[in-house]
């Protein structure tokens, strides 16, 4: 048994696990386990232990670690990365912390610029990462705080750092919809392209209707018609999530191409595609 958590859709998270299994990625616990003799991907089962709207990643990761302790998936499961928790298992339910979450992360996600500068001046590393490889720069961009992101970059923050969910700071900027953070990252050499199909910045921006982010990405070389197998194109994602204004802008930027070839996987998408077709015919 492996206990995990995710801020993305469950489908995307499981797609990642299946990719690790199929590609023989034994660096990941699930990939390693299901590549052992007598195991197949068909054995993979995914029960949902808890589903709620956590306000922060800190809360979500804390909930995960509580389940790790409850089911003892350290010694009798696949959560070997949580071995440090073994000595705290009986009392962890009353604790409120996450592995290597630092004051620098907290200041970054909440936009506390003065506190951030003070911590850096006191010697805190701007490239300190959590167990999930989340850096302070990831958090500054997720919180939509360009001033904090600028300070971190000035002090040498890794602009293309990748979390275990394949999220880059630029991807997080697209989540928050903060185009100032996005452009700042691009100015410091961030790649506008996805490091993995599981975390495409332009698809995330389209999903949330962040038009300015979409335009910034396309102006920096991202293919407006980028088609990812489990997502479709940015236009499809915008339609699927009822982001009509963003979908229309994508159509205008793409000069109306491919609208009549757009797949329609749901009734809602069909309605929006119909509306958009009529707007350009």
Beta strands, then each sheet from edge to edge (+ up, - down):
end
